[in-house]
Amino acid sequence: MFFFGVALSSCLPGVLAQATGGNPALLLGGGICAVLPDLLERALRHRRRHVDITIAPDPQSPNAHAIATGLADGIAVAIQWDRPIHMCIRPTQTGPDTWLALDACLMKRNDTITVTFHGGGTTAVANIPSPVSIARGTTVTSREPHSLFFKISPQADGSVVVDDDNAFAACAHAITPAILIALGASILFTPTAGVIILSAWTAHLLIDQAGEDGCCWMAPFSSAAVPGFRWLRGSATMRDLVLTLVSTTTLLTRLL
């Protein structure tokens, strides 16, 4: 992704000439901006608040029913403790370059929890503890290799509100911070710097959107994530290798 950002920046007027003239700041800045969404998301997740309950699926034999049951048990604990609790489902590596991808749906309609594995189509359903009901639910889609976070808040009427607690890190893969940072760079430095930041950041989001990951484009104003279109098939390593080769070829072509 870094080489991709460098190659993208080299295509903008004057950037490559400035770099060959001894000032590669804009060229290297494009590479840094291309990896910035991943670095920022990783940093935000590492600063995550305390988690009360962690669900760690078995990498050898992941069980959708065990995950759904664990979420139901978390609702029971929130009711018992009578305070909001934070839960997470840890990322599960199932192979050298593959991760467990799932949807976790806690919905008001049937007061049930549904966990679905991508690819294999494995689905499990668990009932929440009676007589508790879900006043407001949510659906969360995993973004490998990151944890899924939920906040479960008991209400006075005995129901619970379930919130997608991933929005704090989803801002890293949104267009909103890219626009704000680009505007700031345009004012503080040059308009070209702003264009590079916005172009590299947006290109990163488009690559993620075309693959498995998807993005939460309007975070923090909206927590709705757009699932990946899965146009880019294959492993993440293969994707990164192709990006590196295309970017290196583009950069060498521009230099020669």
Residue, then its C-alpha position, 0 to 999 in steps of 0.5 A: m500500500f505504501f508503494f501504491g501511494v508513492a506511485l499514485s503521488s508520482c502521477l500528479p503534476g510536479v510531484l516527481a520533478q520535485a522529488t528528483g530535484g531533491n525534495p521527495a516530501l510529497l512523494l513519500g507523503g503519498g505513501i504514508c497517507a496510503v497506509l495511514p488508515d490501517l495505522l490509525e485503526r490499529a492505534l485506535r483499537h490498541r487504545r480500546r477501553h476495558v472489555d468485560i467479556t471476550i469470545a475467542p473462537d477455536p481456530q481449528s474448529p470455529n463454532a457459530h453456535a458457541i459464539a451466538t451462545g456467548l453473546a446471549d450469555g453476555i446479555a444475561v451478565a449485563i442484566q445481572w450486573d445492572r450496568p453496561i458491559h463491553m464484549c468483543i469477539r477476537p479475530t480468528q486466524t484459520g490459515p496462513d493468510t485467512w481469517l474467520a469472517l462473520d456477521a453477528c446480528l442481535m436484533k429486536r424483531n425476534d429477540t434472537i442472536t444470529v451468527t453467520f460465517h462467510g464463505g461456508g454459509t454456516t449459521a447459528v441462532a441463539n435465544i436471548p435469556s427470557p424474559v429479556s427483550i432487545a430494545r435496539g439491536t445491531t448487526v456487525t460484520s467482521r473486518e479481518p484481522h480486527s476484533l468485533f466490539f459490542k456494548i450491551s446496556p440494560q434498560a429500566d424496563g428489563s430490556v437491553v440496547v445493543d450498540d455496535d461499539n466499533a465506530f471509534a476505530a471505523c473512523a480510520h476507514a471513512i472519507t470524513p477524516a480524509i477530507l478534514i486532513a486534506l483541507g488542513a494540509s492545503i491550508l498549512f502547506t500547499p494544495t498539492a499536499g491536500v490533493i495527495i492526502l485525499s487521493a491516497w486515502t480515498a484510493h485505500l478505501l476503494i481497494d478495501q471496498a472492492g475486496e472483503d473488508g468494506c468501509c464505514w464511509m461516513a463515520p463518525f456521523s454514521s456507523a453503517a458499514v458498506p460490506g466489501f464488494r468482493w470483486l478482488r478475490g484471493s488472499a490478502t498477500m496476493r492482493d498486496l503483491v499485485l499492488t506492489l508490482v503494479s505500483t513499482t512498474t508505474l513508478l519506474t515508467r514515470l522515472l524513465 
